[in-house]
Amino acid sequence: MYKVFFNDRKVFLTDDFSRHFRVKFGLFYKFRDKEDLQELLSFYRQLSRIDSLYIFHTDIEVLRDEFKECFIPINAAGGLVKNLNDDFLLIFRRGKWDLPKGKLEKGESFNEAALREVEEECGIKGLEIVKPLLATYHTYPFKKGIALKKTAWFEMQYTGKRTPVPQTEEDIEEIQWVPGNKLQNYLSNSYPAIVDVFKYVGVV
């Protein structure tokens, strides 16, 4: 199953219709063709009272590829950074607590972009990737269409002692090291995709 965020609402791509239909509430649709799918997604973007859309196809990879063709693809990467005290690095940007991330530059791999973005946005060096985590997906208006951004997340370790410095030109106002037992206070003012990253590693 794939989950895509439309702001705070969600679209699920699934090959197990009956399981989701029994236990979930929302709009359900069986994929027929891309043109029909594009109309459905346009309708869903305007239908704000429906929180979730489930799109079903027996071949989940075919469905994923057809879904992606309805958008402008953008690839990004970011880091879930811990220090030696097991505190987590959070940034405050545009009124929300977030994780450092950004778009891939030409020729970059996802892990290279993740390291670069954390270094640039937080002003720290000496990061080490511990392991890859999940990828999250969200959509937003872009140029004359709608972008589908894939963000690949990596767990990182920071062993340095330098105090992080916000990259203000990227609208970052503040950076905090947050203990795990205080994360919920910050994540209550964050994005659903960011919450999913922390849920993935089992800390919330």
C-alpha positions, 0 to 999 in steps of 0.5 A: 500500500502507498499513502500520499498526503494532500495537505492533511488528507490522504490518498491510499493506493491498495491492492486489498480492497476488502480489508480497507473497505471493512475497517475504514471510512472514506471514498473508495474507487476501483481504478479503470484508466488514467483519464478517469483517475485524473478526474477523480483526483481533481474532484477529491482536491475540491471535496474537503469534507472527505478525509480519505480516498482509497484507490484499488487495483489488483496490481499495486505497481501498475496503479502506482505508475499510473498515479504518478503520471497524473503529477509533476514528479519531484524527488527530495530527501531528508534526515531524522538526526539524533545526537549522542544524547538520543535527542532529535533535531527539529526545525521550525519553518513556516509555522510548523515543526519539521525535519530538515529536507530538500530537493535532489540536485542534478546527479545526486543520490537520495542519501547524498541529498539528505546529508547536504540538506541537513548540513545546509539547513542546520549548519552542522557537519560530521553527520553519518547515515545510520540507515535508510527509513521510509519514503513519504509522498505529498502533493502541492501546487507547482507551476501550472500543475500539481507536484507529487513529491517523494521524500526519502528519509534517513536516520542520521547520527551527529557526534559533533558539538557545534550548535545548529544554525538555522538557514534563514534564507530557507525560512527556518526560524529555530532549531531544537534538540528534542528528547524523545519524551517531549516529541509529542508537544512538537509533533502536535504542530507538525505535518502528518508525513513528519509524524509518520517518520517518527512512528516508523522508528517507533518513538511516538 
